[in-house]
Amino acid sequence: MTHSLENRIRNFPISFFAVSMGLTGYLITLQKIGPLLKVPSLVTEVFLFCAALVFLAITAGYAGKIMLHFNAFRADLTHPIRMHFLPTFSISLLLFSIATLENFPRLSQGLWIVGTLLQLSLTVYTLTCWIQQHHFEIHHANPSWFIPILGNLVVPVAGVAHAPAPVNLFFFSLGLFFWVLLFAVILNRLIFHHPMPDKLVPTLSILMAPPAIGFISYMKISGELNVFAQGLYSLALFLFLFVCAQGRLFLKIRFYLSWWAYSFPLAALDLATILYFHKSGLEMLKFLSIALFVCLTCLVIFLTVLTLKNMAKGAICVEE
């Protein structure tokens, strides 16, 4: 093994799984909006295969880091920022469970079980670190801290087909409760403390993901488009507008893998909009979902090209 390759494996970032989350989120959106746009099923099947290959490649890369450079992996486990990206792996499994639910129910169930158990373990681990470890400072707090909480809201989306209602309600309640508490912490950090470093600025997009996924989970559990559900969607839509208003801030920074944080929250909002349209029949939601999908498609293509270019230049998997 060359020294250069060994260094790349040692520095393989856990945030790489954000790429998988973005691609799988896009895949699910493509599946749901496909009937509206008359997209051939072959397109979604090919994209499922491609997304799975990307996930397996990233998993192999990070597994190599664990096996060959365990100390580097252990550093990820305790790092006040990187540790919050660990659940991107379990969330990716849960998203593939959603993507395969219709055509491969047995595979979906297996992915859901493994993803759910990992998600619960990582949530407990994260909360334990917050309480027991004393190296956290307020400037470490950023929207990526929502990721361990967000995964619990993803669980019921496919979970309604794989587990009894109390299990899904458990994860929904867990995610909703800690999202509200953590939102106050993050808002305090953003308003009253120094600006986030450029590398973490894209994580602002994660703000809109919990209410969007929360809306989808609540609809899957209850099936009712009531005031609470509409309130969750409205909040997700407002946070989308808030994130868009920060466009000048986003344009100032150079490319990091954290740019993929733009993709999954936008996919979550589009999925929530599609679901809202099917439940309410409001035509404006149909047009909004198509507009969001066009934006998401352009964003995923843009991020993929940038990622491949930076990989070719050797600007990814480098020491921070």
HUPE-V85969 format. One record per residue. N is the residue number from 1. SS is DSSP state (A for helix, B for strand, O for the rest). OMEGA is omega in radians with two decimals (NA if undefined). NEAR is the number of other ideal C-beta (glycine too) atoms within 8 Angstrom. Layout:
n: [N,N]
ss: [SS,SS]
omega: [OMEGA,OMEGA]
near: [NEAR,NEAR]
This chain:
n: [1,2,3,4,5,6,7,8,9,10,11,12,13,14,15,16,17,18,19,20,21,22,23,24,25,26,27,28,29,30,31,32,33,34,35,36,37,38,39,40,41,42,43,44,45,46,47,48,49,50,51,52,53,54,55,56,57,58,59,60,61,62,63,64,65,66,67,68,69,70,71,72,73,74,75,76,77,78,79,80,81,82,83,84,85,86,87,88,89,90,91,92,93,94,95,96,97,98,99,100,101,102,103,104,105,106,107,108,109,110,111,112,113,114,115,116,117,118,119,120,121,122,123,124,125,126,127,128,129,130,131,132,133,134,135,136,137,138,139,140,141,142,143,144,145,146,147,148,149,150,151,152,153,154,155,156,157,158,159,160,161,162,163,164,165,166,167,168,169,170,171,172,173,174,175,176,177,178,179,180,181,182,183,184,185,186,187,188,189,190,191,192,193,194,195,196,197,198,199,200,201,202,203,204,205,206,207,208,209,210,211,212,213,214,215,216,217,218,219,220,221,222,223,224,225,226,227,228,229,230,231,232,233,234,235,236,237,238,239,240,241,242,243,244,245,246,247,248,249,250,251,252,253,254,255,256,257,258,259,260,261,262,263,264,265,266,267,268,269,270,271,272,273,274,275,276,277,278,279,280,281,282,283,284,285,286,287,288,289,290,291,292,293,294,295,296,297,298,299,300,301,302,303,304,305,306,307,308,309,310,311,312,313,314,315,316,317,318,319,320]
ss: [O,O,A,A,A,A,A,A,A,A,O,O,O,A,A,A,A,A,A,A,A,A,A,A,A,A,A,A,A,A,A,A,A,A,A,A,A,O,O,O,A,A,A,A,A,A,A,A,A,A,A,A,A,A,A,A,A,A,A,A,A,A,A,A,A,A,A,A,O,A,A,A,A,A,A,A,A,A,O,O,O,A,A,A,A,O,A,A,A,A,A,A,A,A,A,A,A,A,A,O,O,O,O,O,A,A,A,A,A,A,A,A,A,A,A,A,A,A,A,A,A,A,A,A,A,A,A,A,A,A,A,A,O,O,O,O,O,A,A,A,O,O,A,A,A,A,A,A,A,A,A,A,A,A,A,A,A,A,A,O,O,O,O,O,A,A,A,A,A,A,A,A,A,A,A,A,A,A,A,A,A,A,A,A,A,A,A,A,A,A,A,A,O,O,O,O,O,A,A,A,A,A,A,A,A,A,A,A,A,A,A,A,A,A,A,A,A,A,A,A,A,A,O,O,O,O,A,A,A,A,A,A,A,A,A,A,A,A,A,A,A,A,A,A,O,O,A,A,A,A,A,O,O,O,O,O,A,A,A,A,A,A,A,A,A,A,A,A,A,A,A,A,A,A,A,A,A,A,A,A,O,O,A,A,A,A,A,A,A,A,A,A,A,A,A,A,A,A,A,A,A,A,A,A,A,A,A,A,A,A,A,A,O,O,O,O,O,O,O,O]
omega: [-3.14,-3.13,-3.13,3.14,3.13,3.10,-3.14,3.10,3.12,-3.07,3.14,-3.01,3.05,3.14,3.08,3.14,3.02,3.06,3.12,3.10,-3.13,-3.13,-3.13,3.04,3.09,3.12,-3.13,3.09,3.10,3.12,-3.06,-3.11,-3.13,3.13,3.12,-3.08,-3.13,3.11,3.12,-3.12,3.13,-3.13,-3.14,3.12,3.11,-3.13,3.06,3.12,-3.13,3.13,3.11,3.11,3.12,3.13,-3.13,3.12,3.12,3.11,3.12,3.12,-3.12,3.06,3.07,3.09,-3.14,-3.07,-3.03,-3.09,-3.04,3.12,3.09,3.07,3.13,3.08,3.07,-3.10,-3.06,-3.13,-3.04,3.09,-3.06,-3.10,-3.11,3.07,3.13,3.14,3.05,3.08,-3.13,3.12,3.09,3.09,3.13,3.12,3.06,3.06,3.09,-3.06,-3.08,-3.02,-3.04,-3.03,-3.11,-3.03,3.13,3.09,3.12,-3.14,3.13,3.10,-3.13,-3.12,-3.13,-3.13,-3.13,3.12,3.10,-3.13,3.11,-3.14,-3.11,3.07,3.11,3.14,-3.11,-3.14,3.10,3.10,3.13,-3.04,-2.97,-3.13,-3.00,3.13,3.11,3.06,-3.08,-3.14,3.05,-3.08,3.10,-3.06,3.08,3.08,3.09,-3.01,3.11,3.12,-3.10,-3.11,3.14,3.09,3.11,-3.05,-3.07,-3.05,3.02,-3.07,-3.14,3.12,-3.01,-3.03,3.10,-3.06,-3.12,3.12,-3.14,3.11,3.09,-3.10,3.10,-3.14,3.12,-3.13,-3.09,-3.09,-3.08,3.05,-3.14,-3.13,-3.08,3.12,3.12,3.13,-3.11,3.14,3.08,-3.13,-3.09,-3.06,-2.92,-3.09,-3.07,3.11,3.11,3.03,-3.06,-3.07,-3.08,-3.12,3.14,-3.13,3.05,3.13,-3.11,-3.12,-3.05,-3.08,-3.09,3.12,3.12,3.10,3.09,3.09,-3.12,-3.13,-3.14,3.12,3.11,-3.10,-3.02,-3.08,-3.07,3.06,-3.08,-3.08,-3.13,3.13,3.14,3.09,3.10,-3.14,-3.13,3.11,3.10,-3.14,3.10,-3.14,3.02,3.11,3.10,3.13,3.11,-3.13,3.13,-3.05,-3.14,3.12,-3.13,-3.07,-3.08,-2.97,3.10,-3.04,2.95,3.05,3.13,3.06,3.11,3.06,3.07,-2.89,-3.05,3.11,3.10,3.07,3.13,3.12,3.13,3.09,3.10,3.13,3.10,3.13,3.11,3.12,-3.12,-3.12,-3.04,-3.10,-3.13,-3.07,-3.11,3.10,3.07,-3.14,3.10,-3.14,3.11,3.12,3.11,-3.14,3.09,3.11,-3.13,3.12,3.12,-3.13,-3.12,3.10,-3.13,-3.12,3.12,3.13,3.13,-3.14,3.14,3.12,-3.13,3.04,3.14,3.13,-3.10,-3.09,3.11,-3.06,3.06,-3.12,-3.14,NA]
near: [3,5,5,6,8,10,11,10,13,10,11,11,10,11,11,12,14,14,13,14,15,15,14,14,14,15,14,13,14,13,10,9,14,12,6,9,8,6,10,5,7,6,10,12,8,8,11,11,8,9,15,9,8,11,13,8,8,12,9,8,11,13,8,10,13,9,6,9,9,8,6,10,10,8,9,11,8,9,8,9,9,12,12,11,13,14,16,14,12,13,16,14,13,18,14,15,15,12,12,13,11,6,5,8,10,6,8,16,11,8,13,16,9,9,16,14,8,12,17,10,8,13,14,8,9,13,10,8,11,8,6,6,8,4,5,9,6,7,7,8,9,11,12,13,12,14,13,13,15,16,16,14,16,14,18,14,12,13,14,11,8,10,8,5,7,6,9,16,10,8,16,16,8,11,18,10,8,11,15,8,8,11,10,8,10,14,8,10,12,7,6,4,8,3,3,8,6,9,7,12,12,13,12,10,13,13,14,15,15,14,13,16,15,15,15,13,16,12,13,12,12,8,5,6,8,7,5,7,13,9,8,13,14,8,9,17,9,8,11,12,8,10,12,7,6,9,7,6,9,10,6,6,10,4,6,9,11,13,10,15,14,12,16,12,16,14,14,15,15,14,14,14,13,13,12,13,12,7,8,8,6,8,6,6,11,10,8,9,14,11,8,12,13,8,9,14,9,8,11,12,8,8,14,8,8,10,12,8,8,10,9,6,6,6,7,9,8,9,4,3]
